């Protein structure tokens, strides 16, 4: 009886096929917004975007993501589920879906590199590493309505065929700062050379993600030092060290405040919250999800007569954001945390 | 029935997300989403300990920002038990959810404890606890997401 019920329950969605709208709502809406209006992620519903990319581009992008550029990979989704999402995205436009010949384009990559530096790097960054920040306006003013994508990216290069890249160069992308290459005075040969250069970036990506993963795996989850001072002295030392690093102490409280009645709070667990608002503003512009780091904090604990100071390790946490730009900032924060812990306990 | 339950749980687990970050978009305005989030957190048996008003700090220093808050919450006894087992957890607790406005929508994001704290797993009790936190955070976010439906 139970088996029969279970079989019926599980067969319903299988028989019906994946629901693209529901899958999009579950996996994509948080970043790309309702009906692809954009947010942390790019505005997918942009007509100029949908008419310039083929279904393969969308499919591989969903599957592989954009390593280091926020967009995660969705390898747990089945081919049918990804196809359903792609079909849903296509339903936003009645313009025809383009197709591209997969044959590679021949060109002079070295010459293309020079042209890229002159005409493309201003938005796409040196070596096509991408523009700063994430997505569109995102609750704060931005210089561009859309952030130029990273071209030197394993996910992008796997998704985009040479001829898709070429077509984008030729037509530009209406509604974004990407103008047709011909309006910049570039001819067919120039465009082919730029395509060859972008494709050549693939060879520079070998092992980069693996090295980053190994670095992440080697990072401790928590930074910790034992203090030779009393709890109260250590808290004061932490506060002084924080100010010495150009941060502002915003709050000192016991860990359990607000969780238990005042008379039951453990007084030997103290949290020092601190902030550098300029740095915070920069971090939010890079990735608005950094609230998960906030506020900066050091926790001082006395347990059985031993005082220890703890902090999270932003350098390790950054890995979870899939945002290389944020990683640099977080590694700097980790070094600052380590220095504060050392100064407060030595 | 007992033998079928693990199979059912296994099958259903395929629908669970394993992202490092758990993020949802709510079409509720920020104030409505904030109230819904706090009520939902309480519904799941947690105590709200504090709300950090990130936007207030930023604007007081002259930076432009929309509403941006961090909501802290926890279960005191659970936290004490886990910190006693793994003192390093003190750096991560209480749990938190970041909530911020994006034009008319509201975004909510939480870290997946199973991923973020995997370096601290040293026994079954910790692993189960991290999964419980992950499930609760996921359910809270999902409830807020569906609140307008």
Interface residues (C-beta under 8 A of the other chain):
Chain A: X2 X3 X6 X10 X26 X27 X29 X30 X31 X33 X34 X39 X40 X72 X76 X137 X138 X139 X140 X141 X220 X221 X222 X223 X224 X250 X255 X256 X257 X258 X259 X260 X264 X266 X269 X273 X275 X277 X278 X280 X281 X284 X288 X289 X291 X292 X294 X295 X297 X299 X301 X303 X308 X310 X311 X312 X316 X317 X319 X320 X321 X322
Chain B: X1 X4 X7 X8 X11 X14 X17 X18 X19 X20 X21 X23 X24 X25 X27 X47 X48 X49 X50 X52 X54 X57 X58 X61 X63 X64 X65 X66 X68 X70 X72 X74 X75 X76 X79 X80 X87 X88 X90 X91 X92 X93 X94 X96 X98 X99 X100 X101 X102 X103 X105 X107 X109 X110 X111 X112 X115 X116 X117 X118 X119 X120
